[in-house]
Structure formats: structure tokens, C-alpha cells
Amino acid sequence: MTTRITCAPLTATVGAEIGGLSAERLARDDAAAGAILDALERYGVLVLRGLHLGPEDQVAFARRLGDIDYEPGHHDVPGIYRVTLDKSKNSSADYLKATFEWHMDGCTPLHGEPPQRATVLSAKQVAASGGETEFASTYAAYEMLGGEERERFGALRVVHSLEASQRSVTPDPGPELLRRWRKRPTSTHPLVWTRRTGRRSLVVGVHADHIVGMDADEGRALLRDLLGRTTAPDRVYRHRWSVGDTVIWDNTGVVHRAAPYPSDSPRELLRTTVFGDEPIR
């Protein structure tokens, strides 16, 4: 059975608005999940406005995309993680402030597992100001490189760390906080990720700490330059949330960030994470 959906591109390099699906169909139709996966490969970010996808249906849908993360997420429904700065709803809210910087999830895993394949995010409450989510394609970032850059960058390896991302929030941590950050293992990845399909993307973000074998300042300058080129304004899709919106993105081919919003904002998004099965190589 073939499911027809409509895909209206949102920018030249990333994102499409999806039509032709209801919340019930998304949760229960295997063919719909297949159509979403095909569109995700092509566009990187999919926007379903006003879908009002319930938490149980969100989990049911995400399970059709792959194995999902059932770690406790400050929510009653297993498979849902509550994204909010309200510490009464999420005791780990302070760590979410690092998401105000460009990043790719899963670059510093605890046990060497591959980065997450995809993320499903639905809006339950939105911020009065701020709180938009921005996306940029790391596939498009690689494709914009010249031939000499592709050859040079293809040989580079980058160390990623929790410390690098958290210093964007707390640049001068105390000894105890620094110790907690450094308990998480660092990970070393190629700067250019070559997929099984042959597609290539850049692995960049606030978590990229330094380049192996390169002067630290020189390497960090190069990483900042590449991230800046990846996320140039004309290459970014900025989603302004309305209650009921659902956004799905290919975490392996996209960097994203949240626009800052007040700590006392009611903003609450529900996230489901789909595990990946392809290591960065």
C-alpha cells in the first residue's frame, strides 16, 4: 500500500512542510511511516502544523521509524522526554540551556553507541517570546565545500565533549561541576561522515572541542568557521512553534538549536528519540 503525502520545501537546503496526514494515521499506518522516512532522507526536517499528536500516538509513530529511547524523561508516558526549563517538570532543565547553541545529538555517547537517527518533537505549550527551533543541513554544508577542502577535511578527526557544549552555558565552572562534565567520555569522530549510501556530511556543533593533531586555537577557529558556514542565515529553517505542531528531523544530517527563552516560560515540548544504527565513519 502506498501512502501519498505532500511535501512543500521550506528553504533551498533544508525542511519541508508535510500535508495529507492525520495524527491517527501517523500513529497507526506503517505506509505513512515509510513515506515519512523517505521524505526525511530528502529534506532533513519535516513540519506537520497543527497535528496535535498525543504522547501515546507519538511513541507509536516513532516506533515505526526504529527502536526508541525509553530512558525516564520526566513524563508519565515511556518514550517521551519533557523539554522545558521549568525545574518542577524537568529536574535536568539546566542542561537544556546548552541546546541554545548549534549541535547534533549523540556525538558524546556514554557507551560508543551511534548518534540518534531521528527526533520527533511536539509542542504542548509555547513561549511568548523566543523558543523557536532552527535547523541547518550538514549534507548541504559538505556539498558547499570546494574540492581541495573536501580532500583536506576528509582526513581530519575531531574530539567532541560534553565539557565543550556546557562551557557555552557556564564558561567558568567550579571544580565539582567540571568534574561531573569530565565524567562523560569524550568521542573522536571524522570531520566528514561518509554514509553507507555514499552521502557525506560535516560533523560539527558546539560539542566539537578540537581537531586531533592541530594547534588547539587553529583547530577551534576552523571548527567555528565551518559551523558558521553551515548555519549561514540563508541556509537555516527557523520554526516558530504553535501549540499542536510536530517537527521530525534527521539528527544525522542536521544541526539544530533552540532560540533562548525565559526560564519561567511555560514552553513545553515533548520529544521522542529514535536510535541510530550507523556509526560515524
Secondary structure, DSSP 4 states (H G I P E B T S, - for coil): -PPP-EEEESSSSS-EEEES--HHHHHH-HHHHHHHHHHHHHHSEEEETT----HHHHHHHHHHHS-B--S--SSSSTT-EEE-S-TTT-TTGGGGGGGGS-B-TTSS-SS-PPPPSEEEEEEEE--SS---EEEEEHHHHHHTS-HHHHHHHTT-EEEE-HHHHHTTT-SS--HHHHHHHHHSPPEEEESEEEPTTS-EEE--STTEEEETTS-HHHHHHHHHHHHHHHT-GGGEEEE---TT-EEEEETTSEEEEEPP--TT---EEEEEEEPP-----
